[in-house]
Amino acid sequence: MAALTIHSPLLLASNDFNDNSTQIENDEFADDFDDSLEDFYGDEEFVSIATGTKKSIHLAPSVATVITAQDIKNMGANNIYDALESITGIHMYPSNLDRMKPNFSIRGIHTSENPQTLVLINGKRANYEYTGSRWEQFNIGINLVEKIEVIRGPGSAIYGADAYSGVINIITKGVDSISGTDFGIKYGSFNTKSTWLNFVKSDEELKYSFNAQWHDSKGDSSRIVETDAMHGFGLGVLSIAPASLDTELETLDIHAELAYKGFYAKAWYLKNDGGTGAGAAQALSNRDYEKTKGVTLSSGYQWQHTDALHFDFSAYYQSYDDDTYFMIFPPGMALPRVFNDQGVPTGFTVFTEGVIGQPIAHEKYRGMNLVSNYTGIEQHKLRLEIGYRTIKAKQEEYKNFGPGVLDGSEIFQDSTLTNVTGTPFIYMFNQERNLKFLSLQDEWEIAPDWEFTAGARYDHYSDFGSTFNPRLALVWQTKHNLTTKFLYGSAFRAPSFQELYAVNNPVVLGNDNLSPERIKTYEISFDYRPTFDWKLQLNVFSYRSEKMISWLSNGDGTNTAQNATSQSGQGFEVESEWRISDAVDFKIGYAWQKSKDVESDDVVADAPAKMLDMILQWQVSEDINLHLDSRWILDRSRLAIDTRGGIKDYSSTNLTASFRLSHNMTIDLSVKNLFDKAYFEPSDGQIAGDYPMEKRAAWVSLNYTM
């Protein structure tokens, strides 16, 4: 039967190099298990992504989760965010600053830009240097995914920057997948249409694959917002509210891969075109758009130098382009143009067709990595990685407001856009960042039931200096069915280009004296298997985050980035997975956290203090499978200065039924928000009523395997 995934600890790939296609599969790196351990862990996955060693995930020195392609199919996920929401302790929420981009709340750490979570695609970073977060409008073809690996907690000792609150590695189907071809289509609510193809040839010396998915959704038009920022200004007459949030999105995701003996090459193209949610300034618009495009090319060669020494060399090139058109404020908006000696506006410009901006960003990334694995010292497995990465950012901008466009004499301004590219009036000047890094890790089997992992990474950035991040992990096979882990890790988050260098922005200004954000985390984890059919896992954590970057008011309507706050947190995640029978699996997970601002002692706003999730999977017959999941989001607090009422708790239930029509064909029927509950995610107050989430929706998909 298709049972629930065993959600277990594992370690992920290096951020710039390793992925599932470069795993070292040599038997000499594998851990040996006796028959008693095989009884409990024999069906568990083995991973070799981070350390270059083949290891059962319950013994890997980290606490994490694996979501497989079968899990994704069973739950009827439309995108990676649906899948990630199934993980105990992770909550997806819409950004109240960044066009309602889905963000990750992990252990109480989250911000509007969300740069504290590192996202990798096949081990390659997909981060946008301007914000520090993943690429805008980021979505990939969910039906191309082989598995998703998630670390809750720091990972900078392996991954470097931004592996702060967590690391998400999305591995797509490729030459390490099973040979075959499958394709499918999906159609359903919100005028959602999707089609995909996976082709893999991996059973010969020359391996190659091609995978592609197109997905289009117009968004839920029933997500109506009654008021927006214009009402807060007392200018509701100019607003288009009540109106729906702009959540349409079109995605084209294409992957190609080739491998021959030790050589491998990959190409990835991702295009996302979508709406801007509640608008750039929380003023609803039906004219905005954002178009993004990313290209990744990589190649490498791996070779066995001696029986004990293995090398892997990789080089890559990435480009990312972001073209955004913002109706920042609607037609009829008046902005100050003349001020008196006291800074009080005495004259205004009326924007007859709206305040419009079109910032365009181009970023290019290049890098190389060399990884060596050495097992020539008894009881030790050494991993050394060196590499560099260079980032170049080039900006264009067109707008009808601000310095370089208006001289202060205009009483009225139309929608004509002025090109300020290459002038002192652009939102950010061209920037370049260079990174060099070195990491070392030792897995030391200090006794038959004890393994100690020690590692550290040194990063040097050309624009803000160096960081050093160690990690320590002691894994103890306490009993034949109990594993205990003691974990320590530090991590950092690099200041983004926006935080360092933003200029001529009506709201935020950069500060080139910023330091990286830093965090230290302590964890203890227990993996207990009382019987062959029952698993219990408990993770307890405590962390302290320093020098967190906030936007502080300058008193004139602008805000400057500062290393202004510290945050501490503690909590636990407990999960139970029970195979009730050969046909039924049940999982329940509960997460509790308490995070607060160290200086003010205020609880971190909007982060769920409690989360509960349940999954029931029933293999009704050989040809019918049912998947039911429910999730409760509980106990969220607003900012101390927010006078609105509390944030309502909510629950949501989803149901997917899978039918095998023949040996080659399956059909899946999915219903999200099964009971059609109205629930909301918190805004920052400019939209007073918070963000309404999707109503009940249904999709049908057909998949054919050759």
C-alpha positions, 0 to 999 in steps of 0.5 A, spaced: 500 500 500 501 507 499 503 508 506 504 515 509 512 517 509 516 516 515 517 523 517 525 522 519 531 526 520 536 527 515 541 532 512 540 536 506 545 538 500 550 543 500 547 550 498 551 551 491 553 544 489 550 537 492 543 534 489 540 528 489 544 527 482 551 527 485 550 523 491 555 518 493 553 511 492 559 507 494 558 501 499 564 503 503 560 509 505 554 506 508 552 504 515 551 497 517 545 495 521 544 489 524 538 485 523 534 487 529 535 494 527 532 492 520 526 490 523 524 497 525 528 501 520 528 497 514 523 501 510 526 507 512 530 511 506 537 512 506 540 519 504 547 521 502 545 528 500 549 533 505 555 529 508 556 524 502 555 518 506 549 513 505 546 513 512 539 511 515 535 518 516 534 516 523 541 516 524 543 523 520 545 528 525 539 533 524 531 533 525 528 534 518 522 531 514 522 528 507 515 528 503 515 524 497 512 524 490 507 519 492 505 523 499 504 529 494 500 525 489 496 522 495 494 529 498 493 532 492 497 538 492 497 543 487 503 546 489 509 546 494 506 550 499 500 545 500 505 540 501 510 543 506 503 545 510 503 538 511 509 538 516 508 539 523 511 545 526 511 549 519 505 554 517 504 558 510 502 565 511 501 570 506 506 576 506 503 583 508 509 586 504 511 582 499 505 581 494 502 576 499 507 571 497 507 565 501 512 565 507 514 560 512 513 561 519 518 556 522 518 556 530 516 563 531 521 566 526 518 569 520 518 576 517 514 579 511 520 578 506 522 571 509 529 571 508 530 566 514 528 560 510 533 558 505 530 554 499 534 550 494 532 546 487 536 540 486 541 543 491 542 550 488 539 556 491 533 560 488 534 566 492 533 573 490 539 578 492 535 584 493 530 581 498 534 575 500 528 571 500 526 566 494 525 569 487 518 573 487 512 569 485 516 563 486 512 556 484 515 550 481 511 544 477 509 540 483 508 534 479 515 534 477 518 533 484 521 527 486 521 529 494 522 535 498 527 535 504 526 540 510 530 542 516 527 545 521 533 549 525 539 552 522 544 549 517 549 555 515 555 550 517 553 546 510 549 551 506 552 558 508 547 564 508 540 564 510 539 557 512 537 560 519 530 558 521 530 552 516 532 549 509 528 546 504 531 542 498 526 541 492 529 535 488 525 534 481 525 527 477 531 526 473 537 521 472 537 518 479 529 517 478 526 510 475 526 510 468 519 511 465 515 516 462 508 519 465 504 525 463 498 528 466 492 534 466 489 537 472 483 542 471 478 545 477 476 551 481 479 558 480 479 556 472 485 552 474 489 548 468 495 544 469 499 539 464 506 535 465 510 530 462 516 526 466 521 522 461 527 519 465 532 514 461 536 512 467 537 504 466 543 505 461 550 508 462 548 514 458 542 517 462 538 523 460 531 526 463 526 531 461 521 534 465 516 540 464 509 543 467 505 548 465 500 551 470 495 556 470 490 559 475 486 565 475 485 565 483 479 565 488 475 571 486 471 570 492 477 573 496 473 580 497 477 585 501 472 590 504 477 596 505 484 597 504 490 602 505 486 608 502 481 607 507 486 608 512 488 615 509 481 617 509 480 616 501 476 610 501 472 614 495 479 613 491 479 605 492 476 600 488 475 596 494 471 592 495 474 587 490 478 581 490 485 580 492 489 579 485 492 572 486 492 569 479 499 565 477 501 562 471 508 557 471 512 554 466 517 549 469 522 545 465 528 541 467 533 537 463 539 533 465 544 528 462 549 524 465 555 519 462 559 516 467 562 521 472 560 527 468 553 530 469 550 537 466 543 540 468 538 546 465 532 549 468 528 554 466 522 557 470 517 562 468 512 565 473 507 571 471 502 573 477 498 578 480 500 582 486 495 580 492 493 586 495 498 591 491 505 594 493 502 599 498 496 595 500 492 599 496 488 594 491 489 594 484 486 591 478 492 593 473 498 590 477 503 585 474 509 581 476 513 577 471 519 573 473 524 568 469 530 564 472 535 560 468 540 555 471 545 551 468 550 547 471 555 541 470 560 537 473 564 531 474 566 526 480 571 521 480 574 516 485 581 518 486 583 512 491 578 507 495 578 512 500 578 519 497 572 521 492 572 528 489 566 532 485 567 538 482 561 543 479 560 549 476 554 553 475 550 559 472 544 562 474 540 568 471 534 571 474 529 577 471 523 580 475 519 585 471 513 589 476 508 594 474 505 597 480 499 601 481 502 604 488 496 608 489 489 609 485 487 615 480 486 621 484 491 620 489 495 626 491 502 626 494 506 632 497 510 636 493 512 643 497 514 643 504 515 649 509 520 650 513 517 646 518 517 640 513 509 641 513 506 640 506 503 646 503 502 643 496 500 637 492 501 633 486 494 630 484 496 623 480 490 623 475 491 616 473 495 613 479 502 613 482 505 608 478 512 604 478 515 599 474 522 597 477 525 591 473 531 587 476 536 583 473 541 578 477 546 574 475 550 568 479 556 564 477 560 559 482 564 553 482 565 548 488 569 542 489 567 537 494 572 531 497 570 525 501 575 521 505 574 515 509 582 513 510 582 514 517 578 509 521 572 511 524 572 517 521 568 520 514 571 527 512 568 532 508 571 538 505 568 543 501 571 549 498 567 554 493 566 561 491 559 565 488 559 572 485 552 576 484 551 582 480 545 586 480 543 591 475 536 595 475 532 599 471 526 603 473 520 607 470 516 611 474 511 617 474 513 620 481 519 622 485 525 626 484 528 625 477 521 625 474 517 631 478 521 638 479 515 640 484 511 645 480 506 640 477 499 640 480 497 634 476 501 628 473 498 623 468 501 616 467 507 617 463 513 613 465 520 616 466 526 612 465 530 613 471 535 607 469 542 609 469 541 616 473 542 618 481 534 617 481 533 609 481 531 605 486 538 602 487 544 602 483 548 596 480 551 592 485 556 586 486 557 581 491 563 576 491 563 570 496 568 565 498 567 559 503 570 553 506 567 548 510 569 542 513 565 536 517 567 530 520 563 524 522 566 520 528 564 513 530 566 514 537 563 507 539 558 502 536 552 506 538 555 513 538 556 518 532 559 525 533 558 530 527 562 536 528 562 541 522 564 548 521 563 553 515 567 560 514 564 565 509 567 571 506 563 576 503 566 582 499 561 587 502 560 586 509 565 581 511 566 574 514 562 569 518 564 563 522 558 558 523 559 551 527 555 545 528 555 539 533 551 533 533 551 527 538 547 521 535 546 515 540 542 509 538 540 508 546 536 502 544 535 498 538 528 502 537 530 508 540 535 514 537 537 520 541 540 526 538 543 532 542 544 538 537 547 545 536 548 549 530 549 557 529 547 560 522 547 567 519 542 571 515 546 576 510 543 583 509 539 583 503 541 588 497 535 592 499 537 593 506 544 595 504 543 599 498 536 602 497 535 609 495 530 614 492 524 609 495 518 613 498 518 608 504 525 604 505 532 606 505 538 602 505 544 602 510 551 599 508 553 599 515 549 593 517 551 586 520 548 579 518 543 576 523 545 571 527 542 565 531 544 559 536 540 553 536 540 547 541 535 541 540 534 534 543 530 529 539 528 522 540 525 517 535 522 511 538 519 505 535 515 502 541 512 497 535 514 495 528 507 499 526 508 505 531 513 511 531 513 517 536 518 523 535 519 528 540 524 535 538 525 540 543 528 546 541 531 553 544 534 559 540 536 566 541 537 570 535 541 577 535 542 583 530 535 582 527 534 587 521 528 591 522 526 598 518 526 603 523 522 610 522 526 616 520 520 621 522 519 623 515 515 617 512 521 613 511 524 607 514 532 605 514 534 598 515 537 597 522 540 591 526 535 593 531 532 587 535 533 580 538 529 574 539 528 568 543 524 562 542 523 555 545 518 550 544 517 542 541 514 538 536 511 531 537 509 526 532 506 520 532 505 515 526 501 509 527 500 503 522 493 501 524 492 496 519 495 494 512 490 498 509 490 504 514 495 509 516 494 515 521 499 521 523 498 526 528 503 532 530 503 538 535 507 543 535 508 549 540 512 555 541 513 561 544 518 566 541 518 574 544 522 580 542 528 580 547 528 588 548 520 589 549 518 582 551 513 582 546 510 576 543 512 575 536 506 577 532 502 573 527 506 566 529 502 560 531 503 558 538 500 552 537 499 547 531 495 541 530 495 536 524 492 530 523 492 525 517 488 519 515 490 514 509 486 509 507 487 504 502 480 502 501 482 497 495 487 495 491 485 501 486 482 506 491 486 510 496 483 516 500 487 521 504 484 526 509 488 531 512 486 536 517 490 542 520 489 547 526 492 554 527 491 556 534 493 562 538 496 568 534 498 575 537 498 581 533 503 587 534 503 590 541 501 597 537 495 594 533 489 595 536 484 591 532 481 585 535 485 578 536 487 573 530 481 568 530 484 561 530 481 556 524 482 549 522 481 546 515 480 539 512 482 537 505 480 530 502 483 526 496 481 520 493 485 516 488 482 511 483 486 506 479 483 505 472 488 501 469 495 499 470 497 505 467 492 510 469 490 513 475 485 519 476 485 523 483 479 528 485 481 533 491 477 537 495 480 543 499 477 546 505 472 541 505 467 544 510 468 551 506 470 555 512 471 562 512 478 563 515 483 569 515 491 570 515 493 577 519 495 583 515 499 589 518 493 593 519 492 597 512 487 592 510 483 592 517 479 585 516 485 581 514 486 577 508 481 572 506 483 565 504 481 560 499 474 558 499 472 550 498 475 548 491 475 542 487 480 539 482 480 533 478 487 530 475 488 524 470 495 521 470 498 516 465 504 512 466 508 508 460 
